[in-house]
Structures are given as structure tokens and as C-alpha cells.
């Protein structure tokens, strides 16, 4: 298995879970997947998802987030804009 540097790492403010996103490649079949790793204290939850699943997950999450009051202002502030 081949791993790339992290794509993103952040802490969820409400529950203090640490979330990491990383691309992983598997030798058998050459699959490239997105590893979603969530750490809650000593417990880890890991999902390896394909591109279609990542899009199916990301698009409704983005739509929901943008529909929240102040979402654009919060995102701009966090990006340093």
C-alpha cells in the first residue's frame, strides 16, 4: 500500500474529533482511494472510499453547509480571505 501526504487535517470544534484525509493506493489492482480517518480519543474510525463515493458524500455535505447562516463568512475567515 502506498500513502500520500495528508490532503487535509482538522479538528471538529464540537466533539474535538480529529479528521484526516489522505490518498492511498493499493498494489493489487492499482486502486486509488480516499482514506477518511476520524480519531475520537483513543478510538479510530477509518473509511477507504472511491471517487464516486467521495462525491456522493461531499456534494450533499457542501450543500448543507452552504445553506447554514454565516457559512460563507466562516469559510472565508478560515481561508484567510
N, C-alpha and C positions, 0 to 999 in steps of 0.2 A: 504494500500500500504506500502511495506517495501522498504527502500532505504539502499544501502551500501555506505561505504566511497567512495569518488571520485576515479576513475581509473586514470584519467589524467585531468590536467587543464593547459591551456597555452593561451598566447595572440598572435594573428596573427599580425606580425610586420607591415604589410602594412595598415591595416584598424583599428588596435587596438581593434578588436573584441576579447572578452574573450570566449574561448571554454572549456566546461567541459563535461567529460564523466563519467557516473555513472550507475551502475546496479540497476534496480528497479524490484521489484516483486509485482505482483498483487494477492490479496487474491482469487478473483474469477478466478478459472481455474489454478492458480499457475503459470501463465506466468512469465518468467524472460526476461526482455528486457534491451536494452542499451539505456539510455537517453542521447541524444546529446543536449546540451543546449548552445546556442550562444547568447551572450549579445552584443548589439551594442548601447552604450549609455544607454538610459532608456528602450530600446526595447529588448524583449527576443523572440527567436525562439526556440522551443523545439520539437525534434523528439524522439519518442519512437520506436525503431526498433528491430526486431527479429534477431536472429543469422544469418539467411540466407541473410537478407537484409544488415546486417553489413558487411558480407563477400563480397557481391556484390558491396558494396561501397568501402571497404578498398582495395581490390586487385587492381582495376584499379588506385586508388589514389597512392598506393605504386609503381606500375609500372611506372606511370607518374613521380613521384618524383625521382625515381632511374635513370630515363633517363635524368634528368636535370644535366647540368655541375656542378661539385663540390658537388653533393648531398651527396655522401658517406663521404666526408671530413667534411661537415657541420654536418651530423648526428653524426659522431664520436666525433666532438668537443663538441656538445651539451650533449652527453652521458658521457663526462669527460674522454674519451679514449685518 
